[in-house]
């Protein structure tokens, strides 16, 4: 039985103070609204309605926890970048995301969902820059890859890998030795093609995420 096939709903959180004290490990899923985040979670779990999907982007408004067993959890985070969300709601989401991503000790890695047809948007790049200082690994799922030709998908994957190699190399030496005697360690940042419709990339994604939770 796969890791995600065990997933069951655990709890929903709207304030940092209400985060569960489980003492285990968490992996979070985040992405631009309408990039296919809920569909990706449902596909990995082989459950059509584990995470709520909607034709209206921005429906995930809280941190939704799913229990994977053995004190391991998947956390579905609110989508970002949807203009029709009221400003006060958007501000609350951003504060909640910021606090959770930057301070949650139990969080061991972040899965960033990007539409393969429109990867590395300004908000996507902002999310990567935002999370990088934690030093925790990032894995990108380029969803809806079935909507691209094989050549287009291969080219998109290559371009995203090149971006990551340029911006997220494993070690960066400070410009001046006076700034720090240590190197700045940036997180492992990997990427793959994924399709919920065609079930492409499921084994690869599960292997990466399972290694974080081991």
C-alpha positions in Angstrom: 0.0 0.0 0.0 1.4 3.4 -1.0 2.1 6.2 1.5 -0.7 8.5 0.3 -3.3 5.7 -0.1 -3.5 5.7 3.7 -4.5 9.4 3.8 -7.6 10.3 5.9 -8.8 13.8 6.9 -7.4 14.8 10.3 -8.2 18.4 11.0 -8.5 21.9 9.6 -6.6 25.0 11.0 -7.3 28.7 10.6 -4.9 30.1 13.2 -1.3 29.3 14.0 -2.2 28.7 17.7 -4.5 25.8 16.6 -1.8 23.8 14.9 -1.8 20.2 16.1 0.8 19.0 18.6 1.5 15.6 17.1 5.3 15.4 17.5 5.7 13.9 14.0 6.5 15.1 10.5 4.6 17.1 8.0 4.9 17.7 4.2 3.0 20.7 2.8 1.4 21.2 -0.6 1.1 24.7 -2.0 0.5 26.4 -5.3 -1.1 29.1 -7.4 -4.9 28.8 -7.4 -6.1 26.7 -10.2 -2.7 25.0 -10.8 -4.2 21.6 -9.9 -3.1 21.2 -6.3 -6.2 19.4 -5.0 -6.3 17.2 -8.0 -2.7 16.2 -7.4 -3.3 15.3 -3.8 -6.4 13.3 -4.7 -4.5 11.4 -7.5 -1.6 10.6 -5.1 -4.1 9.3 -2.5 -6.2 7.5 -5.1 -9.2 9.2 -3.6 -11.5 11.3 -5.8 -12.6 13.7 -3.1 -9.9 13.7 -0.3 -8.9 17.3 -1.1 -11.8 19.5 -2.3 -11.6 20.5 -5.9 -13.7 23.3 -7.4 -14.2 25.2 -10.6 -13.8 28.3 -8.3 -10.1 28.9 -7.5 -9.3 29.8 -3.9 -11.6 27.4 -2.1 -8.9 26.1 0.2 -9.0 28.7 2.9 -7.4 26.9 5.8 -4.5 24.5 6.5 -6.1 21.1 5.9 -4.4 18.2 7.6 -4.5 14.6 6.3 -3.2 11.7 8.4 -0.8 9.4 6.6 -0.2 7.1 9.6 2.8 6.7 11.9 2.7 10.3 13.0 3.1 11.6 9.4 0.9 14.2 7.9 0.1 15.9 4.5 -0.9 19.6 4.8 -2.9 21.2 2.0 -2.2 25.0 2.1 -4.3 27.8 0.7 -3.7 28.7 -2.9 -2.1 32.0 -3.8 -2.4 34.5 -6.5 -6.2 34.5 -7.1 -7.3 38.2 -7.6 -11.0 37.7 -6.7 -10.4 36.7 -3.1 -11.4 39.6 -0.8 -8.3 41.6 0.4 -8.9 40.8 4.1 -9.1 37.1 3.4 -6.0 37.3 1.2 -4.1 39.2 3.9 -5.1 36.5 6.5 -3.9 33.7 4.1 -0.6 35.4 3.5 0.1 35.8 7.2 -1.0 32.2 8.0 1.2 30.9 5.2 4.2 33.0 6.2 4.1 31.9 9.8 3.5 28.3 9.0 6.2 27.9 6.3 8.8 29.8 8.2 8.3 28.6 11.7 6.7 25.2 11.7 9.4 22.8 13.1 7.5 19.7 12.1 7.4 20.7 8.4 10.1 18.6 6.7 9.6 19.7 3.0 7.4 21.7 0.6 5.7 20.5 -2.6 5.1 23.4 -4.9 2.4 22.9 -7.6 2.9 24.7 -10.9 0.8 24.4 -14.1 3.2 23.0 -16.7 1.8 25.4 -19.2 2.6 28.5 -17.1 5.5 27.6 -14.6 7.6 29.9 -12.6 5.1 32.8 -12.4 6.2 35.8 -10.3 4.2 34.4 -7.3 5.8 30.9 -7.8 9.3 32.4 -7.7 8.3 34.4 -4.7 7.2 31.3 -2.9 10.5 29.6 -3.6 12.5 32.6 -2.4 10.3 32.9 0.6 10.8 29.2 1.7 14.5 28.8 0.7 15.9 30.4 3.9 14.4 27.5 6.0 16.9 25.1 4.4 14.2 22.5 3.9 13.8 20.6 0.6 11.4 21.7 -2.2 9.9 19.5 -4.9 8.0 21.0 -7.8 5.2 19.1 -9.5 4.6 20.5 -13.1 0.9 19.5 -13.3 -1.4 19.2 -16.3 1.7 18.0 -18.3 -0.7 15.9 -20.4 -1.9 19.1 -22.0 1.6 19.6 -23.6 3.2 17.7 -26.4 6.0 15.4 -25.4 8.5 17.9 -26.9 6.9 20.9 -25.1 6.8 19.0 -21.8 10.5 18.0 -22.1 11.5 21.6 -23.0 9.5 23.0 -20.0 11.1 20.5 -17.6 14.5 21.4 -18.9 13.9 25.2 -18.5 12.7 24.8 -14.9 15.7 22.6 -14.1 18.0 25.3 -15.5 16.2 28.0 -13.4 16.6 25.9 -10.3 20.3 25.2 -11.0 20.9 28.9 -11.4 19.0 30.1 -8.4 19.2 27.2 -6.0 22.6 25.7 -6.2 23.6 23.6 -3.2 26.2 25.9 -1.8 26.8 29.7 -2.2 29.9 31.3 -0.8 29.4 34.8 0.7 30.8 37.6 -1.4 33.1 38.6 1.4 34.7 36.4 4.0 33.9 39.1 6.5 30.2 38.4 6.0 30.4 34.9 7.2 32.9 32.1 7.7 30.3 29.6 6.7 28.7 28.8 3.4 25.0 29.4 3.0 23.3 26.1 2.4 20.2 26.3 0.2 17.6 23.6 0.1 17.5 20.6 -2.3 15.1 21.8 -5.0 13.9 19.2 -7.5 11.2 19.1 -10.2 9.2 16.6 -12.3 6.3 16.3 -14.7 3.0 15.3 -13.3 -0.5 14.7 -14.6 -3.6 13.9 -12.5 -5.6 12.9 -15.5 -3.0 10.5 -17.0 -1.5 9.4 -13.7 1.9 10.6 -14.8 4.7 11.0 -12.2 2.9 9.4 -9.2 5.7 7.0 -8.3 8.4 9.6 -8.6 6.5 12.1 -6.4 5.7 9.6 -3.7 9.3 8.4 -3.6 10.6 12.0 -3.0 8.0 12.8 -0.4 8.4 9.5 1.4 12.1 10.1 1.8 11.4 13.3 3.6 9.0 11.6 6.0 11.3 8.6 6.7 
